[in-house]
Amino acid sequence: MTALHPLHVLMVQPSLLFLGTLTVMLFRPPGMQLFWLDRVAFLLLVFVVLLRALTLRQSLKVTGPVTWPMLGLLLLSLSCVLAQPYEPQNWSLFAAKWVVPFTLYHLSGLVFDDVASLRRFEIFALIVLGYLSLIAILFLFDAKELVFPRYILDESLGIHADRARGPFLQAVANGVTLNLLALLALDSFRRRRLRGVLAVLFLIALPLAVLATKTRAVWLSFAASVLVLPFFASSTRVRVACLSLALAGGVGLLAAVSLRDGTDSLMARLGERSPVEFRMAVYRAGWEMFLDKPLSGWGAEKTQLELPRHISDFHGEEFYFHNTYLEIVVEHGLVGLALYLWMVIDLFRLSRKKGPHVAFPNGGFLDMQFRSLWPVLVGVYLLNASFVVMNYQFVNGLLFTMAGMLAAQNRRADARLHVPSS
């Protein structure tokens, strides 16, 4: 029985295991010996949650919004991976893009099913936001000796070593995560969970952290979310916070450009043209390939072989689309694009169920007013997907975990409505 005690603890507190798994995914160090650790944590999470669900006789219903289009995309991608020679990198990308978010979407509804577990998720999100903001600001002010873990500074790993890329080793992934978590922090501020000194630090640090990514797509999505959110939010506190973020961002920009080399670095990044020209060449090549095979697409392997042949102005062994929608339509044709659009529509529809029957009362995480924030969260994700392929498992896992929470909440609300009154 002693040997089973750790399993019993995990079954009693599955939210801790879930958050631990997300933490491992956050700090997944590419190219190191711990490469497999996130997969072990993920499989352990699946085993424990399913065992707990069977023990407690929880419903394992997997049908509903998001499920079917995402399953279709998962199967399309699986067929592409199986058609290629075995490469661990291909399977890793497949898991990060489809398997992890699909699974976490369904497991999160079973795990975060009470106020206490939702509160843990909110605290986890705020801690991650604080950590990522601190690391980005340290990078911005050239205090790199304080950056932890040290592999973030290893130029041989990942890309964007000259930007605040965090443990993702990719500046866009870091920026998208900062943006999504910032919106959650604004919701915590609305409910007075984030207040006082911590709230002030959040308002000051976040614009600087976003600025430190030196990524125009991240800057654009952050500015858009701050400007758009007041039109969705009914809370005066959220509107005031958005205005404060805008002002803090302006002050932070002035402070950053006043530093040594600050002006040259930021303005050079803002005016850089070569990445834009390269991406336009790739976009044109992708569009030509789509017109050649609009229905079924080329498949992942043939896409990588064919894409360089359509690009004459640039030379390289491999090219990437830097656009989620273009990659899907080229690899899987209109069928894949239709499934993705179906999934996106379902994500937006998760926020539509409102009313007094919602499972969690106002003042708690995922309350009724959170649903007005959800379309902005999804919009931030989709906007960044226009500039990069969303193959970051922590980013995907974070968004689809929250989507799964909302879907489960909707199911419980529907169940309440259909319970006959006594």
matplotlib code that plots the C-alpha trace (Angstrom):
import matplotlib.pyplot as plt

x = [0.0, 2.9, 4.0, 0.6, 0.5, 2.1, -0.5, -3.3, -1.9, -1.9, -5.5, -6.6, -4.9, -4.8, -4.7, -1.2, 0.0, -1.7, 0.1, 3.3, 3.0, 2.5, 5.6, 7.7, 6.4, 7.3, 10.9, 11.3, 15.0, 15.5, 18.5, 19.3, 19.1, 15.8, 14.1, 11.9, 10.7, 7.7, 6.4, 6.8, 4.9, 2.2, 1.6, 1.5, -1.1, -3.2, -3.0, -3.8, -6.7, -8.3, -7.9, -9.4, -12.3, -13.0, -12.8, -15.1, -17.3, -16.8, -18.3, -15.6, -17.7, -15.3, -17.9, -18.8, -17.4, -13.9, -13.5, -14.5, -12.6, -9.6, -9.7, -10.0, -6.9, -5.1, -5.8, -4.7, -1.4, -1.0, -1.3, 1.4, 3.8, 3.2, 4.0, 7.4, 10.6, 10.8, 12.2, 11.8, 11.4, 8.4, 6.6, 7.5, 6.0, 2.9, 2.5, 3.0, 0.6, -2.3, -1.9, -1.1, -3.8, -6.4, -5.7, -5.4, -8.6, -10.5, -8.6, -8.9, -12.6, -12.1, -9.4, -10.4, -13.9, -14.2, -13.3, -10.1, -8.6, -9.5, -7.9, -4.7, -4.7, -5.1, -2.2, 0.0, -0.8, 0.2, 3.4, 4.4, 3.5, 5.7, 8.6, 8.5, 8.2, 11.2, 13.4, 12.4, 13.1, 16.5, 17.3, 16.1, 18.4, 21.3, 21.3, 21.8, 23.9, 20.6, 18.7, 17.6, 17.8, 21.1, 20.2, 18.1, 21.3, 22.8, 22.9, 23.3, 19.8, 16.6, 16.5, 16.2, 19.2, 19.3, 15.8, 13.8, 12.8, 12.4, 12.5, 10.7, 13.9, 11.6, 10.6, 7.1, 6.2, 7.4, 5.4, 2.2, 2.4, 3.0, 0.0, -2.4, -1.3, -1.6, -5.3, -5.8, -4.0, -6.4, -9.3, -7.7, -7.4, -11.1, -12.0, -9.6, -7.4, -4.5, -4.2, -1.9, 1.8, 1.6, -1.0, 1.3, 4.3, 2.2, 1.2, 4.8, 6.6, 4.4, 4.8, 8.6, 8.5, 6.6, 8.9, 11.9, 10.7, 11.6, 9.0, 6.5, 3.8, 3.9, 3.8, 0.9, -1.2, -0.5, -1.4, -4.6, -5.7, -5.2, -7.1, -9.9, -10.5, -12.3, -15.0, -15.6, -15.2, -18.0, -15.7, -14.5, -11.4, -10.5, -10.8, -8.7, -6.1, -5.9, -5.4, -2.7, -1.0, -1.0, 0.5, 3.1, 4.0, 4.7, 6.8, 8.6, 9.4, 10.9, 12.9, 14.2, 15.2, 17.1, 19.4, 22.7, 22.0, 18.4, 17.2, 19.3, 18.2, 14.5, 14.2, 16.4, 14.0, 11.0, 12.3, 13.9, 12.7, 14.5, 12.3, 9.2, 10.5, 11.5, 8.1, 6.3, 8.3, 7.3, 3.7, 3.7, 5.3, 2.7, -0.2, 1.2, 1.4, -2.1, -3.5, -1.7, -3.4, -6.3, -8.4, -6.1, -2.9, 0.7, 1.3, 4.1, 7.0, 6.2, 5.6, 9.2, 10.5, 8.5, 8.5, 12.2, 11.5, 8.9, 11.3, 13.9, 15.0, 16.2, 18.3, 18.3, 17.9, 14.6, 11.8, 8.9, 5.6, 5.6, 1.8, -0.4, -3.3, -1.0, 0.8, -2.5, -4.0, -0.8, -0.3, -4.0, -5.8, -9.3, -10.3, -7.7, -8.5, -12.3, -11.5, -9.4, -12.0, -14.6, -12.4, -11.9, -15.6, -16.2, -13.5, -15.3, -18.7, -17.5, -18.1, -21.7, -23.4, -24.3, -26.9, -27.6, -27.2, -23.4, -21.6, -19.3, -20.5, -19.3, -16.0, -14.4, -12.2, -14.2, -17.2, -19.7, -17.6, -14.6, -16.6, -16.4, -12.6, -12.4, -12.9, -10.0, -7.8, -8.7, -8.1, -4.6, -3.8, -5.2, -3.5, -0.1, -0.9, -0.9, 2.9, 4.1, 3.2, 1.7, 3.8, 4.6, 3.1, 3.0, 1.1, -1.3, -1.7, -2.5, -5.2, -6.8, -6.7, -8.8, -11.1, -11.6, -12.6, -15.2, -16.5, -16.9, -18.6, -21.0, -21.8, -22.4, -24.7, -26.7, -27.0, -28.4, -31.0, -32.2, -32.5, -36.2, -37.3, -38.8]
y = [0.0, 2.4, 2.1, 3.3, 6.3, 8.7, 7.6, 8.2, 11.7, 12.5, 11.3, 13.4, 16.5, 16.1, 19.8, 19.9, 17.2, 19.1, 22.3, 20.4, 19.0, 22.5, 23.7, 20.9, 21.9, 25.5, 24.6, 21.9, 22.3, 21.5, 19.5, 18.4, 15.1, 16.0, 16.2, 13.3, 14.6, 16.5, 13.3, 11.3, 14.0, 14.1, 10.4, 10.3, 13.0, 11.1, 7.9, 9.5, 11.6, 8.7, 6.4, 9.0, 9.5, 5.8, 5.6, 8.5, 7.5, 10.8, 11.2, 10.6, 12.3, 13.6, 14.9, 18.5, 21.9, 21.9, 18.1, 16.9, 19.5, 19.1, 15.3, 15.7, 17.9, 15.5, 12.5, 14.5, 15.4, 11.8, 10.5, 12.9, 11.9, 8.2, 8.8, 10.2, 8.3, 8.2, 11.4, 12.3, 16.0, 15.2, 13.4, 16.1, 18.8, 16.6, 16.2, 19.9, 21.1, 18.6, 15.8, 17.9, 20.6, 18.0, 15.9, 18.8, 20.3, 17.1, 16.5, 20.0, 19.7, 16.6, 18.2, 21.8, 21.1, 23.1, 26.6, 25.5, 23.9, 26.9, 29.1, 27.1, 27.5, 31.3, 31.5, 29.4, 31.7, 34.8, 33.2, 32.3, 35.8, 37.2, 35.0, 35.6, 39.3, 39.4, 37.3, 39.6, 42.8, 41.4, 40.8, 44.2, 45.9, 43.6, 42.0, 38.6, 37.2, 36.9, 35.0, 31.5, 28.8, 29.5, 27.6, 30.6, 32.4, 29.6, 30.9, 27.3, 26.5, 27.8, 31.1, 34.9, 34.8, 38.6, 39.0, 38.2, 34.7, 33.1, 29.3, 28.9, 29.9, 31.7, 35.3, 35.0, 32.1, 34.2, 37.2, 35.3, 33.7, 37.1, 38.5, 35.6, 35.6, 39.4, 39.1, 36.6, 39.0, 41.8, 39.5, 38.8, 42.6, 43.0, 40.4, 42.1, 38.9, 41.0, 44.2, 46.5, 46.4, 43.3, 45.1, 48.1, 46.0, 44.1, 47.4, 48.6, 45.4, 43.9, 46.6, 46.4, 42.6, 42.8, 45.5, 43.3, 40.6, 42.9, 41.2, 43.2, 40.6, 40.5, 44.3, 44.5, 41.8, 43.4, 46.9, 45.5, 43.6, 46.6, 48.8, 46.3, 44.9, 48.0, 47.5, 43.9, 44.4, 45.8, 46.4, 49.9, 48.4, 46.6, 49.8, 51.8, 49.0, 49.0, 52.8, 52.4, 49.7, 52.0, 54.8, 52.5, 51.2, 54.7, 55.6, 52.2, 52.8, 56.2, 54.7, 51.8, 54.0, 56.4, 53.5, 52.9, 51.4, 51.2, 53.5, 51.9, 48.4, 49.0, 51.3, 48.9, 46.1, 48.2, 49.2, 45.9, 45.0, 41.7, 39.4, 41.0, 40.5, 36.9, 36.1, 37.6, 35.4, 32.4, 33.4, 33.8, 30.4, 28.8, 30.4, 29.0, 25.5, 25.8, 26.6, 23.5, 21.2, 23.1, 20.2, 17.6, 19.6, 18.4, 16.7, 17.7, 15.8, 16.9, 20.5, 20.7, 19.3, 21.5, 24.8, 25.7, 25.2, 28.0, 30.5, 32.0, 35.1, 33.4, 30.3, 27.7, 24.1, 24.5, 27.1, 27.6, 29.4, 31.5, 31.4, 28.7, 29.1, 29.0, 25.9, 24.1, 24.9, 23.9, 20.7, 19.6, 21.7, 23.2, 20.2, 21.1, 24.8, 24.1, 21.9, 24.7, 27.4, 25.1, 24.7, 28.5, 29.1, 26.5, 28.2, 31.6, 29.9, 28.6, 32.0, 32.3, 30.4, 33.0, 33.3, 32.5, 28.8, 29.1, 26.7, 29.2, 32.4, 35.9, 36.7, 33.4, 32.4, 31.7, 33.7, 35.2, 38.3, 36.2, 35.1, 38.6, 38.3, 34.9, 36.2, 38.6, 35.7, 33.7, 36.7, 37.2, 33.6, 33.8, 37.1, 35.7, 32.6, 34.8, 35.5, 32.1, 28.5, 27.6, 24.6, 25.7, 23.1, 25.3, 28.1, 25.5, 23.7, 26.9, 28.1, 24.7, 24.0, 27.1, 26.2, 22.8, 24.4, 26.5, 23.6, 21.5, 24.4, 24.7, 20.9, 21.2, 24.2, 22.2, 19.3, 21.6, 23.0, 19.5, 18.3, 18.1, 20.3, 18.5]
z = [0.0, 0.7, -2.9, -4.1, -1.8, -4.3, -6.9, -4.3, -3.6, -7.4, -7.8, -4.8, -6.2, -10.0, -10.6, -9.0, -11.5, -14.3, -13.4, -12.9, -16.4, -17.8, -15.9, -17.4, -20.9, -20.1, -19.2, -21.9, -22.8, -26.5, -27.4, -23.9, -22.1, -20.4, -23.8, -22.8, -19.5, -20.8, -22.5, -19.3, -17.3, -20.0, -20.1, -16.3, -16.3, -18.8, -16.7, -13.4, -14.7, -16.5, -13.5, -11.2, -13.7, -13.7, -9.9, -9.4, -12.3, -14.0, -17.5, -20.1, -22.8, -25.6, -28.0, -28.2, -29.5, -30.7, -30.4, -33.9, -36.1, -33.9, -34.1, -37.9, -38.0, -35.7, -38.0, -41.1, -39.4, -38.2, -41.7, -42.8, -40.0, -40.8, -44.4, -43.6, -42.5, -38.7, -37.3, -33.6, -34.5, -36.7, -33.9, -31.4, -33.6, -34.2, -30.4, -29.7, -32.4, -32.0, -29.4, -26.4, -26.9, -27.9, -24.8, -22.4, -23.7, -22.6, -19.4, -18.0, -17.7, -15.5, -13.4, -12.8, -11.7, -8.5, -7.2, -5.4, -8.5, -10.6, -8.1, -8.3, -12.1, -11.7, -9.2, -11.5, -14.5, -12.4, -11.2, -14.8, -16.0, -13.2, -14.1, -17.9, -17.3, -15.0, -17.4, -20.3, -18.4, -17.3, -20.9, -22.0, -19.4, -20.2, -16.8, -18.4, -15.5, -13.6, -16.3, -15.2, -16.5, -18.3, -21.4, -22.4, -23.2, -25.3, -28.9, -30.2, -29.0, -30.7, -32.4, -31.5, -29.1, -29.4, -28.0, -24.8, -25.8, -22.3, -21.8, -25.2, -27.0, -29.5, -29.1, -30.6, -28.3, -25.3, -26.5, -27.1, -23.7, -22.1, -23.9, -23.0, -19.3, -19.2, -20.2, -17.4, -15.0, -16.1, -15.2, -11.8, -11.3, -12.2, -9.5, -7.0, -6.8, -8.1, -6.3, -4.3, -5.0, -7.2, -9.5, -9.8, -10.6, -13.2, -14.9, -15.0, -15.9, -18.6, -21.3, -20.8, -21.1, -24.3, -25.7, -24.9, -27.3, -30.2, -32.2, -34.3, -34.3, -30.5, -30.3, -32.6, -30.8, -27.4, -28.6, -30.3, -27.2, -24.9, -27.3, -28.1, -24.6, -23.2, -25.9, -24.7, -20.9, -18.8, -15.9, -15.2, -13.5, -16.7, -18.7, -16.3, -16.3, -20.1, -20.1, -17.4, -19.6, -22.6, -20.6, -18.9, -22.4, -23.6, -20.6, -20.9, -24.5, -23.8, -21.0, -23.2, -26.1, -23.7, -22.7, -24.5, -27.9, -27.0, -29.7, -32.4, -31.4, -31.2, -34.3, -36.3, -35.4, -36.2, -39.6, -40.6, -44.1, -45.0, -42.9, -44.4, -48.0, -47.2, -45.7, -48.7, -51.0, -48.9, -48.9, -52.7, -53.1, -50.7, -52.6, -55.9, -54.3, -52.9, -56.4, -57.7, -55.2, -53.6, -52.3, -50.8, -50.3, -50.6, -47.3, -44.9, -46.6, -50.1, -49.0, -47.7, -50.9, -53.2, -51.4, -52.2, -55.9, -55.8, -54.2, -56.4, -54.6, -51.5, -51.0, -48.2, -47.4, -45.6, -45.7, -43.3, -43.9, -40.7, -41.0, -39.4, -41.9, -45.0, -43.7, -43.1, -46.5, -48.4, -46.5, -46.1, -48.7, -48.3, -46.2, -43.5, -43.7, -43.3, -40.2, -38.7, -39.3, -37.8, -34.7, -34.5, -34.6, -31.9, -29.7, -30.0, -29.3, -25.9, -24.4, -25.6, -22.8, -20.2, -17.6, -13.9, -14.5, -15.0, -12.7, -11.0, -9.4, -10.1, -8.4, -9.2, -12.1, -15.3, -14.0, -16.4, -17.0, -18.0, -21.0, -22.5, -22.2, -23.9, -27.5, -27.0, -25.8, -28.8, -31.0, -29.7, -30.4, -33.9, -34.8, -33.8, -35.8, -38.9, -38.3, -37.1, -37.1, -33.7, -32.8, -29.2, -26.9, -23.8, -25.7, -27.3, -24.0, -22.1, -24.5, -24.9, -21.2, -20.6, -23.6, -22.0, -18.7, -20.4, -22.4, -19.2, -17.4, -20.3, -20.0, -16.3, -16.9, -19.5, -17.1, -14.5, -17.0, -17.8, -14.3, -13.5, -10.7, -7.7]

ax = plt.figure().add_subplot(projection="3d")
ax.plot(x, y, z, "-o")
ax.set_aspect("equal")
plt.show()
